[in-house]
Amino acid sequence: MNLENLLGISLEEIIADKVRIKRLLEAAERNIADSHVTEISAENRFDAAYKAIIQLSNAALQANGYRALTSKPGHHMTLIQTLKQTVNLDIQTIIVLDALRKQRNVADYSGDMVPDIAVSECVTQAENLLRLVKQWLEGNEAKMLD
C-alpha cells in the first residue's frame, strides 16, 4: 500500500506542522502516564494507552504530510495500518495494534470489561510506539522536534 493511493479515500495531503506534531507527542506522553494510574479502572487505563497509540500514529502520518479523513469511517484503522509506511513498523506489531483497536471497539460499544492482560499489552505497545515514533522523527524529520 502506498499512502498516495489512499488520497481522497481515507487520507488527505497536508503541510506538516511541527507545533501540531509536538502537541500530539506531548498528549501521547500524558496519556501513557495516565495509563499507569492504578487507582482508575482497567477500561480507563486501556483507553488512555489506546488514545496514545492513535495520537502517535497521527503524529507519524502528519510528519509524512498526510492526515486521516476523520469524516470517513475507519480512520483509527487507517492510522494504525499506515504505520508501516510512516515509521516502518513491522506487520506483526500492526496486527497487535489492530487487535487492540478491536478490543477498544468491543469495550466501547458493548460495555465488555477490558482484561488486565489487554491493558498491560496496550500500555506496552503505546510506550514502544512512542519510542519508535520519536526515533523515526529524530532520524528523518528532526526539524519537527525543535
N, C-alpha and C positions, 0 to 999 in steps of 0.2 A: 504494500500500500504506500502510496506517495501522498504527502499532505496536499499537494496541488490538486490531486484527484478529488479531494473532499470539499474543495471550494464551492460554495453555494449549496452544498448538500448538508454538511454539518460544520463547516468552517468558513471563516471569512479572513481575509488578509488585514493586518493592522501594522502600524508602526510600533515597534517595541518601545515601551515606556519604562525606563529604569525605576521611576518612582513607584509605579504600579507593581512592578515585579518585586521590588524591595518590600512593599507593603504586604504582598501575598506571602513572601518568605517569613516575614515577622508574624503574620497571622497564623501561619502553619506552626511556627515555633511555640506560640501561645497555646494553640490547640493541643500540640503534643504535650506541653506542660500540664494542661488541664486533664489530659487523658491519664495522667499518673495520680490524680487526686482520688484516693480510695474511699473517701467519705461520700462520694456520689455513686449513683447506680452504675452497673455494668453497661447499661444501654447508653447513658450519657458519656461514659468514658469511651465507648466504642464510637459514638457519634463524633466526639472531638477528634479522635485519631483519624476516622474516615474523612472528616472535613479537612484535616491537614493534608491527606493524600490528594484530595481534589484540588486544594489550593496550590499544592506543589506541582501537580500535573498542569494546572492552568498557568502557573508561572513559567514552566518549561515550554509550553505551547506558545505563550506570548513572547518569550525570548526568541523564539524561532519565527516570529512575525505572523502568528495566526491567533484566532480566537474562536472558541466553540460557539456555535449559534445556540444560545440558551432558549430561543423560541422553538427550537426543534426538539422532539422527544429524543432521549438517549444521549444527552450531552455529557453526562457523567461517564458513560461507556466510551464515548469518543475521547474524552480527556485521558482516560486510562489507556485505551488502545493506541493512542498516538505517542505514548512514552517510548516506544521502540524507535520511532523516527526522531523524536525531540532530544532524548538523552541516552539513546541506545540501551534502554532497559531490556533485559533478557525476557524471552517469551514466557518462561516458567513463572517469573515474578508477575508478569502481566496477568497470567491466569489466576494467580493467587489474589491479586488486587481485584480482579473481576469477580471472584468468588466472594470477596468482602463486600463488594458493591451489591451483589445479590442478597447477602446476609442483611445488609442495611435496608434494602427494599422490603424484605420479609418482616423485619422488626418494625419498620415504619408503617407499613400498610396492613399488617395483620396483628400487630401487637405482640408477636412472639418475643420471648426472652432471648437475650444475647448470651450465649455460653461464655464462661470465663476464658476458655481457650481461644475463642474468636476475638475477644477483647485484647488478649495478650498478642495474638498474631497481628491484629490491626495496628496496635501501638508499635510493635517491632517493625512492621512494614513502613509505617509513617516515618519512623526515625531513620530507617535505611534510605528511604526515598529523599528525605531532607539532605542527608549526606551526599547522595548521588547528584541531586539537582545542583547543590552548591559546588560540588567538584566540577560538574559539567559547565556551569556558568563561569567558574574561575578559569577553566581551560579554553572556553570558546567565546564567551561573552563577558569578559571581566569588567567591561565598562558598565554593565548592568548592576554591579556590586559596589561601585564607587559611592 
